[in-house]
Amino acid sequence: MLDFSKPSVARMYDYLLGGTDNYKVDREACAELLRMAPSTRELALVNRAFLVRAVRYLAQERGVRRFLDHGSGLPTSPNVHEVTQAVDPSCEVVYIDNDPVVAAHGRMGLAEDPSTTAVLEMDMRETDKIFESPRVKHLLRDDQPVAALFISVLHCIRNDDDPWDLVRRVAARLPAGSYMVVSQLASDDPDLRNEITEFMDTVTGGNWGEVRSLDEVNRFFARLELLEVKEQKPVEVSLWHPDSDLAPRQRSKEWIEYGGVALVKPAAESSA
């Protein structure tokens, strides 16, 4: 049975983006979160803009036509399939989310075209199950590059579940020449990390992971080749390949979305 008595991370994010698929309990949790970290609304907008830029970049400049979006959340326009299919209508997108409400909204709101777009109700941690699903097998059918997205979702996974290994497992299953897009809520203030992690874990009934340090997020990219950055390290995502000085910015940065876009190295090179 669905429980609407507790906030949902997806619905809270929807509220912060100005959406309508949220409830009073989500809005109240967001109010407390904004008290702890006043820049959180701008942070959500910054992250959404990064998603759009990264996906458009991969479709336009890297020729990627297949996308696997882990922890896709409630549909927000423009979504991944809208961005990619504006570049090429043949682009294929598979969305993964274990929230049944998210999956239902996705199937209704995405105007799902069975030939190009699918929503799978699965746990993003179950890599083998995901890659054995018929729809993802179809995405990988002839070894064309795939972009795997983990955008603002890895903080929903506890350290005990090893999100770093999850990223490695997915990268290992992708065809040669594929890409990873990763962003994660991060802060180098341990008190803030602990306060928000404890709050989110409590209000969501345990459906939360960890706000991580920048060094912990760096580890997601250990075997990947970062693109469009001056150094081989992630960035606060509003700085990644900015396309306008008018793009959203955070007034303060108690915590940030930290990440980047990366090429998956061949197995022999990544293990060297």
C-alpha positions as CSV (number, residue, x, y, z in Angstrom):
1,M,0.0,0.0,0.0
2,L,1.3,3.5,-0.9
3,D,2.1,5.7,2.1
4,F,1.3,9.4,1.6
5,S,1.8,10.3,5.2
6,K,5.6,10.7,4.8
7,P,7.4,13.0,2.4
8,S,8.8,11.6,-0.8
9,V,12.2,12.7,-2.2
10,A,10.7,12.8,-5.7
11,R,7.7,14.9,-4.6
12,M,9.9,17.2,-2.6
13,Y,12.1,17.8,-5.6
14,D,9.0,18.3,-7.7
15,Y,7.8,21.0,-5.3
16,L,11.2,22.8,-5.3
17,L,11.1,22.9,-9.1
18,G,7.6,24.5,-9.0
19,G,5.7,21.3,-9.8
20,T,2.2,20.3,-8.7
21,D,2.7,16.6,-8.0
22,N,3.3,17.0,-4.3
23,Y,1.4,17.2,-1.0
24,K,1.3,19.2,2.2
25,V,3.7,16.8,3.9
26,D,6.2,17.3,1.1
27,R,5.9,21.1,1.3
28,E,6.3,21.1,5.0
29,A,9.5,19.0,4.8
30,C,10.8,21.4,2.1
31,A,10.2,24.3,4.4
32,E,12.3,22.7,7.1
33,L,15.0,21.8,4.5
34,L,15.1,25.4,3.3
35,R,15.6,26.5,6.9
36,M,18.7,24.3,7.2
37,A,20.0,25.2,3.7
38,P,18.3,28.3,2.2
39,S,19.8,27.8,-1.3
40,T,18.1,24.4,-1.8
41,R,15.4,25.7,-4.2
42,E,18.1,27.3,-6.5
43,L,20.1,24.1,-6.1
44,A,17.2,22.1,-7.5
45,L,16.9,24.5,-10.5
46,V,20.7,24.4,-11.1
47,N,20.6,20.6,-11.2
48,R,17.7,20.4,-13.6
49,A,19.4,22.9,-15.9
50,F,22.5,20.6,-15.7
51,L,20.5,17.6,-16.7
52,V,19.1,19.4,-19.8
53,R,22.6,20.7,-20.8
54,A,24.3,17.3,-20.3
55,V,21.7,15.3,-22.2
56,R,21.6,17.9,-25.1
57,Y,25.4,17.9,-25.2
58,L,25.6,14.1,-25.5
59,A,22.9,14.0,-28.2
60,Q,24.1,17.0,-30.2
61,E,27.9,16.9,-29.8
62,R,28.6,13.3,-29.0
63,G,26.0,11.6,-31.2
64,V,24.4,9.6,-28.4
65,R,21.0,8.2,-29.3
66,R,20.3,5.9,-26.3
67,F,19.8,7.0,-22.7
68,L,19.3,5.0,-19.5
69,D,18.0,7.3,-16.7
70,H,18.4,5.8,-13.2
71,G,16.1,7.2,-10.5
72,S,14.3,9.4,-13.0
73,G,11.8,10.9,-10.6
74,L,8.5,12.6,-11.4
75,P,8.3,13.9,-15.0
76,T,9.4,17.5,-15.4
77,S,9.5,19.2,-18.7
78,P,11.7,19.2,-20.6
79,N,12.5,15.6,-19.6
80,V,15.3,13.4,-21.1
81,H,13.2,12.1,-24.0
82,E,12.0,15.6,-24.9
83,V,15.5,17.0,-25.0
84,T,17.0,14.1,-26.9
85,Q,14.1,13.7,-29.4
86,A,14.3,17.4,-30.2
87,V,17.8,16.6,-31.5
88,D,16.7,13.3,-33.2
89,P,13.2,11.8,-32.9
90,S,14.7,8.3,-33.1
91,C,16.5,8.8,-29.7
92,E,15.6,6.1,-27.2
93,V,15.2,6.6,-23.5
94,V,14.5,4.1,-20.7
95,Y,13.6,5.6,-17.3
96,I,14.2,3.5,-14.1
97,D,12.5,4.3,-10.8
98,N,11.3,2.1,-7.9
99,D,8.5,4.5,-6.8
100,P,5.2,3.2,-8.1
101,V,3.7,6.7,-8.1
102,V,6.7,8.0,-10.2
103,A,6.3,5.0,-12.6
104,A,2.6,5.7,-13.0
105,H,3.0,9.4,-13.6
106,G,5.8,8.6,-16.0
107,R,3.6,6.3,-18.1
108,M,0.8,8.8,-18.2
109,G,2.7,12.0,-18.5
110,L,5.5,11.0,-20.9
111,A,3.2,10.2,-23.8
112,E,5.1,7.0,-24.0
113,D,6.0,5.8,-27.5
114,P,6.7,2.1,-27.2
115,S,9.3,2.4,-29.9
116,T,11.4,5.1,-28.3
117,T,10.5,5.6,-24.6
118,A,9.8,3.3,-21.7
119,V,9.4,3.5,-17.9
120,L,10.5,0.6,-15.8
121,E,9.5,0.2,-12.1
122,M,12.7,-1.2,-10.8
123,D,15.3,-0.5,-8.0
124,M,18.3,1.2,-9.6
125,R,20.6,-0.8,-7.3
126,E,19.5,-4.1,-9.1
127,T,21.9,-3.7,-12.0
128,D,21.6,-7.4,-13.2
129,K,17.8,-7.3,-13.2
130,I,17.8,-4.0,-15.1
131,F,20.2,-5.1,-17.7
132,E,18.4,-8.4,-18.2
133,S,15.1,-6.6,-18.8
134,P,13.8,-6.9,-22.4
135,R,13.7,-3.1,-22.8
136,V,17.2,-2.5,-21.7
137,K,18.5,-5.4,-23.7
138,H,16.8,-3.7,-26.7
139,L,18.6,-0.5,-25.8
140,L,22.0,-2.4,-25.9
141,R,21.0,-4.5,-29.0
142,D,23.9,-3.5,-31.4
143,D,26.6,-2.1,-29.1
144,Q,25.8,1.5,-29.9
145,P,26.9,4.0,-27.1
146,V,24.5,4.5,-24.3
147,A,24.5,7.4,-21.7
148,A,23.7,6.2,-18.2
149,L,22.3,8.9,-16.0
150,F,22.6,9.1,-12.2
151,I,21.4,12.7,-11.7
152,S,20.8,13.7,-8.1
153,V,19.9,10.2,-7.0
154,L,23.0,8.6,-5.5
155,H,22.5,10.5,-2.2
156,C,19.4,8.3,-1.9
157,I,21.7,5.2,-1.5
158,R,23.4,4.4,1.8
159,N,27.1,3.9,2.0
160,D,26.4,0.3,3.2
161,D,24.8,-0.3,-0.3
162,D,28.1,0.9,-2.0
163,P,26.9,3.4,-4.6
164,W,30.4,3.6,-6.0
165,D,30.2,-0.1,-6.9
166,L,26.8,0.5,-8.5
167,V,28.4,3.1,-10.8
168,R,31.2,0.8,-11.6
169,R,28.8,-2.1,-12.4
170,V,26.7,0.0,-14.7
171,A,29.8,1.3,-16.5
172,A,31.1,-2.2,-17.0
173,R,27.8,-3.2,-18.7
174,L,27.8,-0.4,-21.2
175,P,29.0,-0.7,-24.8
176,A,32.4,0.8,-25.8
177,G,32.2,4.6,-26.2
178,S,29.4,5.0,-23.7
179,Y,29.0,7.8,-21.2
180,M,28.0,8.4,-17.5
181,V,26.4,11.5,-16.1
182,V,26.5,11.8,-12.3
183,S,25.6,14.5,-9.9
184,Q,25.2,14.2,-6.1
185,L,24.3,16.5,-3.2
186,A,27.5,17.3,-1.5
187,S,29.1,19.5,1.2
188,D,32.4,19.7,2.9
189,D,30.7,20.9,6.1
190,P,30.3,17.7,8.2
191,D,27.8,19.3,10.5
192,L,25.5,20.2,7.6
193,R,25.9,16.8,6.0
194,N,25.0,15.1,9.2
195,E,22.0,17.4,9.9
196,I,20.4,17.1,6.5
197,T,21.2,13.3,6.2
198,E,19.5,12.7,9.6
199,F,16.6,14.9,8.8
200,M,15.9,13.4,5.4
201,D,16.3,9.9,6.7
202,T,13.8,10.5,9.4
203,V,11.1,12.3,7.5
204,T,11.2,9.9,4.5
205,G,11.0,6.8,6.8
206,G,14.5,5.6,5.8
207,N,14.2,6.3,2.0
208,W,17.5,8.3,2.0
209,G,21.2,7.7,1.8
210,E,23.9,10.2,2.5
211,V,24.9,13.8,1.7
212,R,28.5,13.2,0.8
213,S,31.8,15.2,0.9
214,L,33.3,16.3,-2.4
215,D,36.1,13.7,-2.1
216,E,33.4,11.0,-1.7
217,V,31.7,12.2,-4.9
218,N,35.1,12.3,-6.7
219,R,35.3,8.6,-6.2
220,F,32.4,8.0,-8.6
221,F,34.6,9.2,-11.5
222,A,37.7,7.2,-10.5
223,R,37.6,5.0,-13.7
224,L,36.0,7.5,-16.0
225,E,37.3,10.3,-18.2
226,L,35.6,13.6,-17.4
227,L,34.6,15.8,-20.3
228,E,34.3,19.6,-20.6
229,V,36.3,20.4,-17.4
230,K,39.7,22.0,-17.0
231,E,40.9,19.3,-14.6
232,Q,39.9,15.7,-14.2
233,K,37.6,16.4,-11.3
234,P,33.9,17.1,-11.0
235,V,32.5,20.6,-10.6
236,E,29.5,22.4,-9.1
237,V,27.2,21.6,-11.9
238,S,26.2,25.2,-12.8
239,L,29.8,25.5,-14.0
240,W,29.7,22.5,-16.3
241,H,29.5,23.6,-19.9
242,P,27.3,26.7,-19.1
243,D,25.3,27.9,-22.1
244,S,24.2,31.3,-20.6
245,D,25.1,33.8,-18.0
246,L,21.4,33.9,-17.2
247,A,21.3,30.3,-16.0
248,P,20.1,29.7,-12.4
249,R,22.7,30.2,-9.7
250,Q,22.7,29.6,-6.0
251,R,22.8,32.7,-3.8
252,S,24.7,30.7,-1.1
253,K,26.2,27.3,-1.2
254,E,25.6,25.4,2.0
255,W,25.5,22.3,-0.2
256,I,25.8,21.9,-3.9
257,E,25.1,19.5,-6.7
258,Y,28.5,18.2,-7.6
259,G,29.3,16.1,-10.7
260,G,30.0,15.9,-14.4
261,V,29.8,14.1,-17.7
262,A,32.3,11.3,-18.4
263,L,33.4,8.9,-21.0
264,V,33.5,5.3,-19.9
265,K,37.1,4.0,-20.5
266,P,37.8,0.6,-22.0
267,A,38.2,-2.1,-19.4
268,A,41.9,-2.6,-20.0
269,E,42.6,1.1,-19.7
270,S,40.4,1.7,-16.6
271,S,42.2,-1.1,-14.7
272,A,45.6,0.1,-15.7
